[in-house]
Amino acid sequence: MDMTSPLPSPLTTHVLNTGMGVPGAGMALSLHRLDPVTSAWSLITAGTTNDDGRCPGLITRECFTPGVYKIRFESGQYWEGLGETCFYPYIEIVFNITDAAQKFHVPLLLSRFSYSTYRGS
Amino acid sequence: MTSLKDSSPLTTHVLNTGDGLPAARMALSLHRLDPQLVLWSLITVGTTDSDGRCPGLISREAFTPGLYKMRFETGQYWESLGQTCFHPYVEVVFSITESDQRYHLPLLFSRYSYSTYKGS
């Protein structure tokens, strides 16, 4: 058992490029939490998806408290990097965490002119 | 025969895929990004009808190229049905380059998922 690897994030994402049938690799994204008092968004993590379209280490179990979060995906930049335009310059998915003891998977399935998301496992 | 009911060049259709129904009486709003101020300006506030549609979102004259955002009050909608929802609201930000076209932006959603696409 590897005692040095960090515990996995209780919140994960997976970006899939459904237009091309490939993982959405190299997409910049960021995780934010809404401050309920100020109604301002605080940046928690900024990262880039790996070759599999995933971005490990979004948040630690300790930091993952109940509240409203948002993941912002830089879809416009992503498609521009592939030499294409995109209808959505960026995509923000806002979601509500009530039971932070669970694991939450928030994938993004994306093409140039469509996207979908769901609460997965 | 062309329908004259909605002359807006931008339309939406909200469908509750969890229950297999149009999403009636959902509050929504359309905003445009002011490129100089980098602020969102409210253009229209509305509520979907019994078919999940909201005619008259914007006039052809006001529909200029730019960045727009449609905000759907999904949390309120499910709350009115006595349910919780994973997404307290949905904001779809999109880029209009050719404003002489018609754009249809549906939202298909359930309590734990949603999807949208550029339709016709």
gemmi code that builds the backbone of each chain (N, CA, C; Angstrom):
import gemmi

chains = {
    "A": [
        ("MET", (0.855, -1.195, 0.000), (0.000, 0.000, 0.000), (0.895, 1.251, 0.000)),
        ("ASP", (0.591, 2.158, -0.882), (1.390, 3.379, -1.009), (0.915, 4.392, 0.023)),
        ("MET", (1.747, 4.659, 1.028), (1.330, 5.571, 2.096), (1.569, 7.028, 1.726)),
        ("THR", (2.238, 7.270, 0.567), (2.567, 8.661, 0.255), (1.582, 9.307, -0.726)),
        ("SER", (0.790, 8.515, -1.427), (-0.101, 9.149, -2.415), (-1.279, 9.782, -1.691)),
        ("PRO", (-1.677, 10.972, -2.143), (-2.785, 11.676, -1.478), (-4.105, 10.949, -1.726)),
        ("LEU", (-5.033, 11.141, -0.802), (-6.352, 10.568, -0.989), (-7.009, 11.192, -2.217)),
        ("PRO", (-7.803, 10.405, -2.945), (-8.433, 10.969, -4.146), (-9.449, 12.043, -3.792)),
        ("SER", (-9.611, 12.975, -4.697), (-10.570, 14.059, -4.513), (-11.981, 13.486, -4.432)),
        ("PRO", (-12.810, 13.996, -3.509), (-14.218, 13.552, -3.443), (-15.044, 14.096, -4.616)),
        ("LEU", (-14.461, 15.011, -5.370), (-15.134, 15.590, -6.532), (-14.258, 15.354, -7.759)),
        ("THR", (-14.826, 14.734, -8.771), (-14.063, 14.460, -9.984), (-14.851, 14.925, -11.200)),
        ("THR", (-14.134, 15.073, -12.309), (-14.780, 15.416, -13.560), (-14.182, 14.570, -14.677)),
        ("HIS", (-14.805, 14.574, -15.826), (-14.305, 13.845, -16.985), (-14.846, 14.568, -18.201)),
        ("VAL", (-13.952, 15.077, -19.033), (-14.379, 15.826, -20.208), (-14.267, 14.935, -21.428)),
        ("LEU", (-15.362, 14.811, -22.149), (-15.399, 13.980, -23.349), (-15.798, 14.824, -24.537)),
        ("ASN", (-15.011, 14.750, -25.570), (-15.270, 15.461, -26.816), (-16.131, 14.542, -27.679)),
        ("THR", (-17.442, 14.749, -27.607), (-18.350, 13.858, -28.326), (-18.380, 14.183, -29.817)),
        ("GLY", (-17.906, 15.359, -30.171), (-17.860, 15.711, -31.587), (-16.836, 14.874, -32.329)),
        ("MET", (-15.748, 14.538, -31.609), (-14.671, 13.786, -32.249), (-14.508, 12.378, -31.680)),
        ("GLY", (-15.244, 12.072, -30.633), (-15.150, 10.737, -30.051), (-13.840, 10.488, -29.334)),
        ("VAL", (-13.345, 11.514, -28.645), (-12.080, 11.396, -27.905), (-12.220, 12.076, -26.550)),
        ("PRO", (-11.350, 11.725, -25.601), (-11.367, 12.483, -24.349), (-11.012, 13.946, -24.621)),
        ("GLY", (-11.523, 14.842, -23.787), (-11.202, 16.257, -23.945), (-9.902, 16.547, -23.208)),
        ("ALA", (-8.791, 16.297, -23.840), (-7.481, 16.451, -23.208), (-6.998, 17.886, -23.331)),
        ("GLY", (-6.228, 18.310, -22.342), (-5.631, 19.642, -22.400), (-6.623, 20.773, -22.279)),
        ("MET", (-7.755, 20.550, -21.619), (-8.729, 21.622, -21.425), (-8.503, 22.273, -20.073)),
        ("ALA", (-8.388, 23.577, -20.063), (-8.253, 24.313, -18.813), (-9.597, 24.350, -18.100)),
        ("LEU", (-9.558, 24.182, -16.784), (-10.779, 24.265, -16.006), (-10.465, 24.804, -14.622)),
        ("SER", (-11.493, 25.198, -13.902), (-11.286, 25.700, -12.550), (-12.498, 25.381, -11.697)),
        ("LEU", (-12.235, 25.165, -10.411), (-13.286, 24.866, -9.434), (-13.420, 26.062, -8.502)),
        ("HIS", (-14.652, 26.460, -8.240), (-14.926, 27.614, -7.389), (-16.002, 27.253, -6.384)),
        ("ARG", (-15.971, 27.914, -5.240), (-17.034, 27.760, -4.240), (-17.688, 29.104, -4.013)),
        ("LEU", (-19.000, 29.102, -3.841), (-19.728, 30.346, -3.609), (-19.707, 30.678, -2.122)),
        ("ASP", (-19.259, 31.878, -1.795), (-19.302, 32.337, -0.402), (-20.738, 32.755, -0.105)),
        ("PRO", (-21.425, 32.063, 0.803), (-22.849, 32.357, 1.011), (-23.111, 33.738, 1.613)),
        ("VAL", (-22.094, 34.298, 2.275), (-22.283, 35.605, 2.896), (-22.117, 36.721, 1.867)),
        ("THR", (-21.030, 36.662, 1.078), (-20.746, 37.739, 0.121), (-21.332, 37.480, -1.259)),
        ("SER", (-21.799, 36.228, -1.511), (-22.256, 35.827, -2.844), (-21.176, 35.986, -3.899)),
        ("ALA", (-19.917, 35.910, -3.469), (-18.810, 35.968, -4.422), (-18.222, 34.570, -4.586)),
        ("TRP", (-17.673, 34.314, -5.781), (-17.051, 33.023, -6.048), (-15.583, 33.061, -5.636)),
        ("SER", (-15.137, 32.014, -4.946), (-13.721, 31.893, -4.586), (-13.103, 30.762, -5.394)),
        ("LEU", (-11.948, 31.030, -5.981), (-11.249, 29.993, -6.743), (-10.626, 28.986, -5.795)),
        ("ILE", (-10.889, 27.710, -5.999), (-10.309, 26.653, -5.193), (-9.127, 26.023, -5.922)),
        ("THR", (-9.342, 25.633, -7.167), (-8.312, 24.946, -7.943), (-8.421, 25.340, -9.405)),
        ("ALA", (-7.258, 25.502, -10.049), (-7.233, 25.649, -11.499), (-6.382, 24.514, -12.035)),
        ("GLY", (-6.797, 23.897, -13.121), (-6.042, 22.775, -13.663), (-6.301, 22.591, -15.135)),
        ("THR", (-5.748, 21.513, -15.669), (-5.910, 21.167, -17.074), (-6.162, 19.678, -17.146)),
        ("THR", (-7.056, 19.258, -18.015), (-7.347, 17.832, -18.113), (-6.161, 17.091, -18.719)),
        ("ASN", (-5.993, 15.839, -18.275), (-4.919, 14.998, -18.810), (-5.371, 14.322, -20.109)),
        ("ASP", (-4.562, 13.399, -20.594), (-4.867, 12.749, -21.880), (-6.189, 11.991, -21.862)),
        ("ASP", (-6.624, 11.633, -20.672), (-7.882, 10.901, -20.538), (-9.057, 11.844, -20.264)),
        ("GLY", (-8.805, 13.155, -20.307), (-9.879, 14.116, -20.069), (-10.223, 14.306, -18.609)),
        ("ARG", (-9.349, 13.836, -17.718), (-9.625, 13.928, -16.282), (-8.688, 14.930, -15.628)),
        ("CYS", (-9.027, 15.351, -14.445), (-8.221, 16.329, -13.716), (-8.212, 15.940, -12.237)),
        ("PRO", (-7.302, 15.032, -11.864), (-7.266, 14.576, -10.471), (-6.918, 15.703, -9.503)),
        ("GLY", (-7.269, 15.505, -8.269), (-6.863, 16.446, -7.228), (-7.612, 17.753, -7.237)),
        ("LEU", (-8.884, 17.747, -7.585), (-9.641, 18.996, -7.632), (-9.794, 19.633, -6.254)),
        ("ILE", (-10.022, 18.793, -5.252), (-10.240, 19.342, -3.907), (-9.950, 18.238, -2.894)),
        ("THR", (-9.560, 18.612, -1.699), (-9.324, 17.619, -0.647), (-10.620, 17.352, 0.106)),
        ("ARG", (-10.652, 16.209, 0.765), (-11.833, 15.853, 1.545), (-12.088, 16.909, 2.632)),
        ("GLU", (-11.017, 17.437, 3.202), (-11.156, 18.412, 4.287), (-11.783, 19.709, 3.796)),
        ("CYS", (-11.409, 20.133, 2.597), (-11.920, 21.408, 2.055), (-13.323, 21.273, 1.476)),
        ("PHE", (-13.752, 20.048, 1.235), (-15.006, 19.821, 0.521), (-16.178, 19.893, 1.498)),
        ("THR", (-16.605, 21.090, 1.790), (-17.712, 21.314, 2.714), (-18.999, 21.538, 1.932)),
        ("PRO", (-20.142, 21.366, 2.548), (-21.417, 21.613, 1.848), (-21.481, 23.043, 1.330)),
        ("GLY", (-22.097, 23.218, 0.184), (-22.235, 24.551, -0.390), (-22.489, 24.463, -1.877)),
        ("VAL", (-22.435, 25.621, -2.517), (-22.639, 25.707, -3.962), (-21.272, 25.860, -4.625)),
        ("TYR", (-21.013, 25.020, -5.599), (-19.741, 25.017, -6.303), (-19.986, 25.254, -7.791)),
        ("LYS", (-18.918, 25.609, -8.476), (-19.011, 25.688, -9.929), (-17.696, 25.219, -10.529)),
        ("ILE", (-17.811, 24.465, -11.626), (-16.643, 24.126, -12.424), (-16.780, 24.903, -13.727)),
        ("ARG", (-15.735, 25.622, -14.050), (-15.712, 26.390, -15.289), (-14.767, 25.706, -16.252)),
        ("PHE", (-15.260, 25.375, -17.441), (-14.486, 24.688, -18.464), (-14.207, 25.679, -19.595)),
        ("GLU", (-12.967, 25.785, -20.006), (-12.591, 26.738, -21.060), (-12.785, 26.091, -22.431)),
        ("SER", (-14.048, 25.934, -22.780), (-14.403, 25.227, -24.012), (-13.959, 25.991, -25.265)),
        ("GLY", (-14.082, 27.310, -25.231), (-13.694, 28.101, -26.401), (-12.214, 27.941, -26.708)),
        ("GLN", (-11.385, 28.058, -25.664), (-9.929, 27.881, -25.825), (-9.618, 26.484, -26.333)),
        ("TYR", (-10.335, 25.503, -25.807), (-10.090, 24.116, -26.176), (-10.296, 23.899, -27.671)),
        ("TRP", (-11.444, 24.349, -28.174), (-11.727, 24.147, -29.597), (-10.825, 25.014, -30.476)),
        ("GLU", (-10.476, 26.184, -29.977), (-9.550, 27.046, -30.719), (-8.207, 26.328, -30.893)),
        ("GLY", (-7.792, 25.594, -29.868), (-6.552, 24.826, -29.950), (-6.619, 23.716, -30.988)),
        ("LEU", (-7.836, 23.324, -31.342), (-8.015, 22.305, -32.376), (-8.330, 22.953, -33.724)),
        ("GLY", (-8.234, 24.282, -33.770), (-8.473, 24.988, -35.022), (-9.937, 25.128, -35.385)),
        ("GLU", (-10.810, 25.055, -34.365), (-12.248, 25.116, -34.613), (-12.887, 26.203, -33.741)),
        ("THR", (-14.047, 26.658, -34.179), (-14.834, 27.559, -33.339), (-15.757, 26.727, -32.456)),
        ("CYS", (-16.310, 27.363, -31.456), (-17.235, 26.691, -30.549), (-18.344, 27.660, -30.201)),
        ("PHE", (-19.565, 27.154, -30.134), (-20.706, 27.998, -29.813), (-20.622, 28.537, -28.387)),
        ("TYR", (-19.922, 27.803, -27.518), (-19.865, 28.138, -26.094), (-18.459, 28.598, -25.717)),
        ("PRO", (-18.241, 29.883, -25.491), (-16.884, 30.367, -25.165), (-16.345, 29.751, -23.875)),
        ("TYR", (-17.212, 29.472, -22.945), (-16.849, 28.725, -21.741), (-18.128, 28.095, -21.219)),
        ("ILE", (-17.970, 27.124, -20.356), (-19.126, 26.406, -19.785), (-18.956, 26.382, -18.286)),
        ("GLU", (-19.940, 26.860, -17.581), (-19.911, 26.813, -16.113), (-21.042, 25.923, -15.630)),
        ("ILE", (-20.675, 24.936, -14.857), (-21.683, 24.044, -14.277), (-21.728, 24.313, -12.783)),
        ("VAL", (-22.871, 24.777, -12.336), (-23.066, 25.147, -10.935), (-23.860, 24.041, -10.265)),
        ("PHE", (-23.373, 23.573, -9.117), (-24.061, 22.460, -8.471), (-24.028, 22.618, -6.960)),
        ("ASN", (-24.972, 21.935, -6.333), (-25.223, 22.085, -4.916), (-24.771, 20.824, -4.175)),
        ("ILE", (-23.866, 20.978, -3.218), (-23.404, 19.842, -2.415), (-24.022, 19.960, -1.022)),
        ("THR", (-24.878, 19.024, -0.694), (-25.488, 19.024, 0.644), (-24.808, 18.009, 1.553)),
        ("ASP", (-24.443, 16.847, 1.009), (-23.797, 15.806, 1.795), (-22.374, 15.628, 1.284)),
        ("ALA", (-21.434, 16.352, 1.903), (-20.051, 16.356, 1.425), (-19.294, 15.072, 1.768)),
        ("ALA", (-19.942, 14.133, 2.421), (-19.288, 12.863, 2.723), (-19.331, 11.920, 1.523)),
        ("GLN", (-20.177, 12.248, 0.552), (-20.283, 11.402, -0.641), (-19.214, 11.771, -1.659)),
        ("LYS", (-19.125, 10.971, -2.705), (-18.280, 11.289, -3.851), (-19.189, 11.816, -4.959)),
        ("PHE", (-18.681, 12.806, -5.683), (-19.458, 13.409, -6.750), (-18.639, 13.426, -8.027)),
        ("HIS", (-19.261, 12.978, -9.109), (-18.593, 12.970, -10.404), (-19.402, 13.866, -11.330)),
        ("VAL", (-18.786, 14.912, -11.873), (-19.478, 15.892, -12.712), (-18.831, 15.908, -14.087)),
        ("PRO", (-19.251, 14.996, -14.981), (-18.639, 14.949, -16.305), (-19.198, 16.034, -17.227)),
        ("LEU", (-18.458, 16.298, -18.292), (-18.914, 17.211, -19.332), (-18.733, 16.517, -20.670)),
        ("LEU", (-19.812, 16.331, -21.387), (-19.775, 15.768, -22.735), (-19.997, 16.933, -23.678)),
        ("LEU", (-19.064, 17.143, -24.570), (-19.019, 18.407, -25.298), (-18.720, 18.216, -26.774)),
        ("SER", (-19.469, 18.945, -27.611), (-19.097, 19.078, -29.011), (-19.004, 20.573, -29.298)),
        ("ARG", (-18.855, 20.965, -30.541), (-18.771, 22.386, -30.844), (-20.096, 23.107, -30.644)),
        ("PHE", (-21.203, 22.349, -30.730), (-22.523, 22.989, -30.674), (-23.460, 22.353, -29.659)),
        ("SER", (-22.905, 21.601, -28.689), (-23.779, 20.994, -27.682), (-22.959, 20.607, -26.471)),
        ("TYR", (-23.626, 20.484, -25.332), (-22.964, 19.858, -24.184), (-23.989, 19.310, -23.218)),
        ("SER", (-23.532, 18.381, -22.423), (-24.400, 17.821, -21.391), (-23.561, 17.478, -20.181)),
        ("THR", (-24.232, 17.415, -19.055), (-23.601, 17.052, -17.798), (-24.595, 16.322, -16.924)),
        ("TYR", (-24.082, 15.579, -15.980), (-24.968, 14.857, -15.067), (-24.200, 14.569, -13.800)),
        ("ARG", (-24.913, 14.225, -12.760), (-24.267, 13.792, -11.536), (-24.009, 12.301, -11.671)),
        ("GLY", (-22.714, 11.949, -11.741), (-22.365, 10.544, -11.911), (-21.733, 9.978, -10.663)),
        ("SER", (-21.089, 8.837, -10.838), (-20.429, 8.194, -9.703), (-19.025, 7.750, -10.099)),
    ],
    "B": [
        ("MET", (-46.477, 26.571, -43.611), (-47.017, 27.876, -43.175), (-46.172, 28.363, -41.998)),
        ("THR", (-45.642, 29.542, -42.119), (-44.750, 30.054, -41.076), (-45.546, 30.484, -39.857)),
        ("SER", (-45.106, 30.066, -38.686), (-45.776, 30.506, -37.463), (-45.388, 31.946, -37.179)),
        ("LEU", (-46.371, 32.770, -36.894), (-46.081, 34.164, -36.581), (-46.065, 34.409, -35.086)),
        ("LYS", (-46.216, 33.329, -34.323), (-46.354, 33.518, -32.879), (-45.077, 34.030, -32.243)),
        ("ASP", (-43.928, 33.594, -32.728), (-42.683, 34.028, -32.112), (-41.729, 34.512, -33.182)),
        ("SER", (-41.577, 35.829, -33.254), (-40.694, 36.394, -34.253), (-39.287, 36.603, -33.723)),
        ("SER", (-39.064, 36.216, -32.472), (-37.731, 36.384, -31.908), (-36.746, 35.522, -32.678)),
        ("PRO", (-35.571, 36.068, -33.016), (-34.554, 35.264, -33.710), (-33.881, 34.250, -32.779)),
        ("LEU", (-34.161, 34.377, -31.479), (-33.606, 33.456, -30.492), (-34.772, 32.832, -29.728)),
        ("THR", (-34.811, 31.516, -29.741), (-35.896, 30.816, -29.036), (-35.312, 29.750, -28.128)),
        ("THR", (-36.124, 29.303, -27.184), (-35.714, 28.217, -26.319), (-36.874, 27.250, -26.141)),
        ("HIS", (-36.595, 26.091, -25.601), (-37.626, 25.105, -25.297), (-37.087, 24.291, -24.130)),
        ("VAL", (-37.792, 24.313, -23.031), (-37.291, 23.665, -21.829), (-38.088, 22.395, -21.562)),
        ("LEU", (-37.379, 21.284, -21.487), (-38.044, 19.981, -21.347), (-37.572, 19.270, -20.094)),
        ("ASN", (-38.518, 18.872, -19.294), (-38.258, 18.119, -18.065), (-38.177, 16.649, -18.443)),
        ("THR", (-36.958, 16.171, -18.667), (-36.793, 14.794, -19.117), (-36.970, 13.801, -17.972)),
        ("GLY", (-36.906, 14.309, -16.749), (-37.127, 13.422, -15.613), (-38.569, 12.939, -15.554)),
        ("ASP", (-39.484, 13.833, -15.902), (-40.905, 13.507, -15.868), (-41.508, 13.352, -17.265)),
        ("GLY", (-40.731, 13.613, -18.304), (-41.269, 13.490, -19.655), (-42.310, 14.528, -19.981)),
        ("LEU", (-42.045, 15.786, -19.560), (-43.024, 16.859, -19.758), (-42.313, 18.143, -20.176)),
        ("PRO", (-43.000, 19.048, -20.845), (-42.429, 20.383, -20.986), (-42.288, 21.007, -19.599)),
        ("ALA", (-41.291, 21.845, -19.444), (-41.107, 22.509, -18.154), (-41.888, 23.814, -18.176)),
        ("ALA", (-43.065, 23.777, -17.647), (-43.913, 24.968, -17.630), (-43.582, 25.831, -16.423)),
        ("ARG", (-43.763, 27.130, -16.595), (-43.574, 28.092, -15.495), (-42.171, 28.079, -14.909)),
        ("MET", (-41.175, 27.893, -15.767), (-39.796, 28.057, -15.304), (-39.353, 29.479, -15.603)),
        ("ALA", (-38.804, 30.136, -14.606), (-38.282, 31.485, -14.804), (-36.961, 31.407, -15.550)),
        ("LEU", (-36.774, 32.341, -16.475), (-35.509, 32.394, -17.196), (-35.212, 33.843, -17.565)),
        ("SER", (-33.977, 34.088, -17.966), (-33.594, 35.447, -18.344), (-32.508, 35.388, -19.411)),
        ("LEU", (-32.514, 36.398, -20.259), (-31.525, 36.516, -21.323), (-30.666, 37.746, -21.035)),
        ("HIS", (-29.365, 37.584, -21.194), (-28.428, 38.664, -20.902), (-27.444, 38.794, -22.052)),
        ("ARG", (-26.928, 39.995, -22.241), (-25.868, 40.203, -23.220), (-24.651, 40.755, -22.509)),
        ("LEU", (-23.458, 40.314, -22.931), (-22.237, 40.816, -22.317), (-21.835, 42.124, -22.969)),
        ("ASP", (-21.686, 43.156, -22.162), (-21.159, 44.418, -22.667), (-19.658, 44.246, -22.799)),
        ("PRO", (-19.111, 44.240, -24.016), (-17.692, 43.904, -24.183), (-16.745, 44.929, -23.563)),
        ("GLN", (-17.200, 46.164, -23.419), (-16.305, 47.175, -22.857), (-16.322, 47.147, -21.340)),
        ("LEU", (-17.510, 46.989, -20.770), (-17.602, 46.982, -19.309), (-17.363, 45.600, -18.727)),
        ("VAL", (-17.400, 44.587, -19.589), (-17.306, 43.187, -19.152), (-18.365, 42.910, -18.083)),
        ("LEU", (-19.557, 43.406, -18.352), (-20.682, 43.192, -17.448), (-21.834, 42.597, -18.241)),
        ("TRP", (-22.663, 41.827, -17.556), (-23.856, 41.279, -18.186), (-25.018, 42.259, -18.041)),
        ("SER", (-25.669, 42.539, -19.152), (-26.867, 43.389, -19.125), (-28.082, 42.510, -19.325)),
        ("LEU", (-29.082, 42.701, -18.507), (-30.329, 41.943, -18.632), (-31.116, 42.455, -19.834)),
        ("ILE", (-31.527, 41.555, -20.711), (-32.326, 41.923, -21.871), (-33.788, 41.598, -21.617)),
        ("THR", (-34.066, 40.380, -21.182), (-35.450, 39.925, -21.006), (-35.546, 38.986, -19.818)),
        ("VAL", (-36.623, 39.099, -19.091), (-36.965, 38.129, -18.060), (-38.296, 37.519, -18.466)),
        ("GLY", (-38.416, 36.222, -18.315), (-39.671, 35.589, -18.700), (-39.922, 34.315, -17.940)),
        ("THR", (-41.016, 33.677, -18.267), (-41.401, 32.408, -17.674), (-41.913, 31.528, -18.804)),
        ("THR", (-41.550, 30.267, -18.777), (-41.996, 29.390, -19.854), (-43.506, 29.161, -19.773)),
        ("ASP", (-44.088, 28.953, -20.941), (-45.527, 28.657, -20.997), (-45.755, 27.159, -20.769)),
        ("SER", (-46.973, 26.713, -20.997), (-47.303, 25.313, -20.712), (-46.575, 24.350, -21.638)),
        ("ASP", (-46.030, 24.858, -22.734), (-45.274, 24.026, -23.666), (-43.766, 24.144, -23.426)),
        ("GLY", (-43.384, 24.838, -22.362), (-41.960, 24.990, -22.065), (-41.248, 26.006, -22.935)),
        ("ARG", (-42.008, 26.858, -23.595), (-41.418, 27.868, -24.477), (-41.584, 29.265, -23.888)),
        ("CYS", (-40.841, 30.208, -24.401), (-40.901, 31.595, -23.926), (-40.748, 32.528, -25.124)),
        ("PRO", (-41.848, 32.793, -25.831), (-41.769, 33.652, -27.012), (-41.339, 35.075, -26.679)),
        ("GLY", (-40.800, 35.735, -27.680), (-40.469, 37.145, -27.526), (-39.228, 37.415, -26.712)),
        ("LEU", (-38.225, 36.559, -26.795), (-37.015, 36.753, -25.997), (-36.277, 38.024, -26.390)),
        ("ILE", (-36.216, 38.282, -27.701), (-35.460, 39.460, -28.158), (-35.976, 39.848, -29.535)),
        ("SER", (-35.872, 41.109, -29.863), (-36.294, 41.557, -31.191), (-35.142, 41.379, -32.172)),
        ("ARG", (-35.503, 41.324, -33.448), (-34.474, 41.201, -34.477), (-33.502, 42.383, -34.415)),
        ("GLU", (-34.022, 43.561, -34.096), (-33.181, 44.768, -34.068), (-32.178, 44.717, -32.932)),
        ("ALA", (-32.592, 44.190, -31.795), (-31.723, 44.169, -30.621), (-30.716, 43.025, -30.679)),
        ("PHE", (-30.934, 42.084, -31.576), (-30.118, 40.870, -31.607), (-28.852, 41.103, -32.424)),
        ("THR", (-27.874, 41.733, -31.800), (-26.614, 42.040, -32.470), (-25.567, 40.983, -32.117)),
        ("PRO", (-24.515, 40.852, -32.902), (-23.467, 39.876, -32.581), (-22.865, 40.147, -31.207)),
        ("GLY", (-22.497, 39.088, -30.528), (-21.895, 39.254, -29.212), (-22.047, 37.997, -28.386)),
        ("LEU", (-21.698, 38.126, -27.109), (-21.848, 37.007, -26.178), (-23.147, 37.178, -25.410)),
        ("TYR", (-23.920, 36.097, -25.354), (-25.192, 36.108, -24.649), (-25.196, 35.013, -23.604)),
        ("LYS", (-26.122, 35.140, -22.665), (-26.281, 34.115, -21.645), (-27.764, 33.931, -21.380)),
        ("MET", (-28.186, 32.660, -21.347), (-29.546, 32.325, -20.930), (-29.431, 31.673, -19.569)),
        ("ARG", (-30.174, 32.180, -18.615), (-30.157, 31.622, -17.275), (-31.513, 30.999, -17.000)),
        ("PHE", (-31.499, 29.752, -16.581), (-32.719, 29.002, -16.295), (-32.771, 28.716, -14.802)),
        ("GLU", (-33.868, 29.036, -14.164), (-33.991, 28.859, -12.707), (-34.468, 27.445, -12.380)),
        ("THR", (-33.569, 26.506, -12.572), (-33.910, 25.099, -12.389), (-34.187, 24.747, -10.931)),
        ("GLY", (-33.415, 25.323, -10.022), (-33.621, 25.039, -8.596), (-35.017, 25.441, -8.140)),
        ("GLN", (-35.425, 26.647, -8.510), (-36.772, 27.132, -8.176), (-37.835, 26.230, -8.786)),
        ("TYR", (-37.606, 25.812, -10.012), (-38.574, 24.978, -10.721), (-38.824, 23.673, -9.962)),
        ("TRP", (-37.719, 22.989, -9.605), (-37.889, 21.708, -8.900), (-38.453, 21.929, -7.495)),
        ("GLU", (-38.072, 23.028, -6.879), (-38.595, 23.326, -5.543), (-40.113, 23.482, -5.599)),
        ("SER", (-40.615, 24.088, -6.669), (-42.067, 24.269, -6.785), (-42.781, 22.932, -6.997)),
        ("LEU", (-42.006, 21.920, -7.413), (-42.568, 20.580, -7.561), (-42.275, 19.724, -6.338)),
        ("GLY", (-41.725, 20.342, -5.301), (-41.442, 19.626, -4.066), (-40.219, 18.736, -4.142)),
        ("GLN", (-39.290, 19.065, -5.038), (-38.094, 18.244, -5.209), (-36.833, 19.079, -5.084)),
        ("THR", (-35.739, 18.397, -4.786), (-34.445, 19.081, -4.822), (-33.837, 18.915, -6.215)),
        ("CYS", (-32.775, 19.660, -6.462), (-32.128, 19.615, -7.771), (-30.633, 19.820, -7.577)),
        ("PHE", (-29.829, 19.082, -8.324), (-28.373, 19.187, -8.193), (-27.858, 20.531, -8.699)),
        ("HIS", (-28.540, 21.097, -9.677), (-28.093, 22.346, -10.294), (-29.028, 23.489, -9.904)),
        ("PRO", (-28.614, 24.381, -8.995), (-29.511, 25.458, -8.538), (-29.965, 26.377, -9.653)),
        ("TYR", (-29.158, 26.513, -10.673), (-29.557, 27.223, -11.885), (-28.638, 26.752, -13.001)),
        ("VAL", (-29.051, 27.018, -14.229), (-28.239, 26.665, -15.390), (-28.022, 27.939, -16.195)),
        ("GLU", (-26.783, 28.246, -16.469), (-26.476, 29.385, -17.340), (-25.761, 28.857, -18.575)),
        ("VAL", (-26.313, 29.157, -19.738), (-25.703, 28.753, -20.999), (-25.175, 30.013, -21.673)),
        ("VAL", (-23.860, 30.086, -21.819), (-23.218, 31.254, -22.435), (-22.862, 30.881, -23.864)),
        ("PHE", (-23.280, 31.703, -24.815), (-23.055, 31.351, -26.207), (-22.662, 32.577, -27.022)),
        ("SER", (-22.018, 32.304, -28.146), (-21.468, 33.366, -28.986), (-22.275, 33.492, -30.278)),
        ("ILE", (-22.788, 34.667, -30.537), (-23.528, 34.928, -31.771), (-22.641, 35.755, -32.700)),
        ("THR", (-22.279, 35.151, -33.816), (-21.455, 35.868, -34.803), (-22.304, 36.364, -35.970)),
        ("GLU", (-23.297, 35.553, -36.377), (-24.169, 35.945, -37.492), (-25.575, 36.142, -36.972)),
        ("SER", (-25.906, 37.373, -36.643), (-27.177, 37.633, -35.976), (-28.359, 37.672, -36.938)),
        ("ASP", (-28.145, 37.416, -38.222), (-29.289, 37.358, -39.122), (-29.859, 35.948, -39.222)),
        ("GLN", (-29.242, 35.014, -38.511), (-29.783, 33.653, -38.469), (-30.773, 33.520, -37.326)),
        ("ARG", (-31.439, 32.370, -37.292), (-32.290, 32.045, -36.151), (-31.537, 31.025, -35.290)),
        ("TYR", (-31.678, 31.172, -33.992), (-30.999, 30.287, -33.067), (-32.017, 29.694, -32.100)),
        ("HIS", (-31.919, 28.377, -31.923), (-32.811, 27.694, -30.994), (-31.952, 27.022, -29.934)),
        ("LEU", (-32.167, 27.371, -28.676), (-31.354, 26.873, -27.580), (-32.219, 26.104, -26.597)),
        ("PRO", (-32.426, 24.823, -26.829), (-33.260, 24.058, -25.899), (-32.465, 23.687, -24.644)),
        ("LEU", (-33.191, 23.388, -23.594), (-32.595, 22.839, -22.378), (-33.380, 21.592, -22.003)),
        ("LEU", (-32.700, 20.463, -21.977), (-33.311, 19.208, -21.538), (-32.717, 18.928, -20.170)),
        ("PHE", (-33.555, 18.741, -19.178), (-32.987, 18.597, -17.843), (-33.807, 17.658, -16.973)),
        ("SER", (-33.145, 17.125, -15.963), (-33.792, 16.332, -14.921), (-33.263, 16.880, -13.596)),
        ("ARG", (-33.506, 16.188, -12.500), (-33.021, 16.688, -11.209), (-31.501, 16.607, -11.118)),
        ("TYR", (-30.862, 15.725, -11.916), (-29.421, 15.531, -11.771), (-28.657, 15.655, -13.083)),
        ("SER", (-29.277, 16.194, -14.126), (-28.570, 16.272, -15.397), (-29.183, 17.359, -16.257)),
        ("TYR", (-28.424, 17.825, -17.233), (-29.014, 18.681, -18.249), (-28.154, 18.677, -19.502)),
        ("SER", (-28.768, 19.021, -20.594), (-28.047, 19.134, -21.852), (-28.651, 20.265, -22.666)),
        ("THR", (-27.833, 20.781, -23.557), (-28.271, 21.851, -24.437), (-27.547, 21.723, -25.761)),
        ("TYR", (-28.111, 22.283, -26.794), (-27.470, 22.230, -28.103), (-27.959, 23.403, -28.936)),
        ("LYS", (-27.251, 23.679, -29.982), (-27.661, 24.713, -30.937), (-28.558, 24.035, -31.949)),
        ("GLY", (-29.849, 24.403, -31.903), (-30.816, 23.743, -32.775), (-31.353, 24.706, -33.826)),
        ("SER", (-32.451, 24.286, -34.424), (-33.073, 25.138, -35.452), (-34.577, 25.205, -35.238)),
    ],
}
model = gemmi.Model(1)
for chain_id, residues in chains.items():
    chain = gemmi.Chain(chain_id)
    for i, (resn, *xyz) in enumerate(residues, 1):
        res = gemmi.Residue()
        res.name, res.seqid = resn, gemmi.SeqId(i, " ")
        for name, pos in zip(("N", "CA", "C"), xyz):
            atom = gemmi.Atom()
            atom.name, atom.element = name, gemmi.Element(name[0])
            atom.pos, atom.b_iso = gemmi.Position(*pos), 0.0
            res.add_atom(atom)
        chain.add_residue(res)
    model.add_chain(chain)
structure = gemmi.Structure()
structure.add_model(model)
structure.setup_entities()
